[in-house]
């Protein structure tokens, strides 16, 4: 179990970095496909409307969440292939309780 945790750190770091770059590129493409020619607005962009800022934030959040889930899953799967053990969700976490039997 400890080997999987140690193996996951560099894999998770590399995948996380690559995932951030991928998510940013995906967001920029989606923003342009939505018909916007300029960069996505930031929360403090005074010239933009509330609607545009909140739409950009929601789209960015959704894309980053999907990419993060995919990257985390791919990293854990890679570690399992290398070590034969699934890495723990977080260090020191209590094991998940077994599912209740179905009657």
C-alpha positions as CSV (number, residue, x, y, z in Angstrom):
1,X,0.0,0.0,0.0
2,X,2.8,2.4,0.8
3,X,4.5,1.7,-2.5
4,X,1.3,2.8,-4.4
5,X,1.2,6.1,-2.4
6,X,4.8,6.8,-3.2
7,X,4.4,5.9,-6.8
8,X,1.3,8.0,-7.1
9,X,3.0,11.3,-6.1
10,X,5.2,11.8,-9.1
11,X,2.6,10.4,-11.5
12,X,-0.1,12.6,-9.9
13,X,2.1,15.7,-10.1
14,X,3.0,15.1,-13.8
15,X,-0.6,14.3,-14.7
16,X,-1.9,17.3,-12.7
17,X,0.4,19.7,-14.5
18,X,-0.5,18.2,-17.9
19,X,-4.2,18.3,-16.9
20,X,-4.1,22.0,-16.0
21,X,-2.6,22.8,-19.4
22,X,-5.2,20.6,-21.2
23,X,-8.1,22.1,-19.2
24,X,-6.9,25.7,-20.0
25,X,-6.7,24.8,-23.7
26,X,-10.1,23.1,-23.7
27,X,-11.7,26.1,-22.0
28,X,-10.1,28.6,-24.4
29,X,-11.4,26.5,-27.4
30,X,-14.9,26.2,-25.9
31,X,-15.0,30.0,-25.2
32,X,-14.1,30.8,-28.8
33,X,-16.7,28.2,-30.1
34,X,-19.3,30.0,-28.0
35,X,-18.8,32.9,-30.3
36,X,-16.4,35.1,-28.2
37,X,-13.5,36.5,-30.1
38,X,-11.7,37.9,-27.1
39,X,-10.3,36.2,-23.9
40,X,-12.6,35.0,-21.2
41,X,-13.5,37.7,-18.6
42,X,-12.1,37.7,-15.1
43,X,-14.3,38.4,-12.1
44,X,-12.9,41.9,-11.8
45,X,-13.3,42.8,-15.5
46,X,-15.3,46.0,-15.3
47,X,-16.4,46.1,-19.0
48,X,-18.0,42.7,-18.9
49,X,-21.6,41.9,-17.8
50,X,-22.5,39.7,-14.9
51,X,-24.0,37.2,-17.3
52,X,-20.8,36.9,-19.3
53,X,-18.5,36.6,-16.2
54,X,-20.7,34.0,-14.6
55,X,-21.1,32.0,-17.8
56,X,-17.3,32.0,-18.2
57,X,-16.8,30.9,-14.6
58,X,-19.3,28.1,-14.8
59,X,-17.9,26.8,-18.1
60,X,-14.3,27.0,-16.8
61,X,-15.3,25.2,-13.5
62,X,-17.1,22.4,-15.4
63,X,-14.2,21.8,-17.7
64,X,-11.6,21.9,-15.0
65,X,-13.6,19.5,-12.8
66,X,-14.0,17.0,-15.7
67,X,-10.3,17.2,-16.6
68,X,-9.3,16.8,-12.9
69,X,-11.5,13.7,-12.5
70,X,-10.1,12.2,-15.7
71,X,-6.5,13.0,-14.7
72,X,-6.9,11.6,-11.2
73,X,-8.5,8.5,-12.5
74,X,-5.8,8.0,-15.1
75,X,-3.0,8.5,-12.6
76,X,-4.5,6.0,-10.1
77,X,-5.0,3.5,-12.9
78,X,-1.4,3.9,-14.0
79,X,-0.2,3.4,-10.4
80,X,-2.3,0.3,-10.1
81,X,-0.8,-1.1,-13.3
82,X,2.8,-0.3,-12.0
83,X,2.3,-1.5,-8.4
84,X,-0.7,-3.7,-8.4
85,X,-2.3,-1.6,-5.7
86,X,-4.8,1.2,-5.9
87,X,-3.5,4.4,-4.3
88,X,-5.3,5.6,-1.2
89,X,-7.7,8.6,-1.6
90,X,-5.7,10.6,0.9
91,X,-3.0,9.8,3.4
92,X,-4.3,8.6,6.8
93,X,-7.9,8.2,5.5
94,X,-10.0,5.6,7.2
95,X,-10.9,2.8,4.9
96,X,-14.4,2.9,3.4
97,X,-17.0,0.8,5.1
98,X,-18.2,-2.3,3.3
99,X,-21.5,-1.9,1.5
100,X,-24.5,-3.3,3.2
101,X,-25.6,-6.7,1.9
102,X,-28.6,-6.6,-0.3
103,X,-31.5,-8.7,1.2
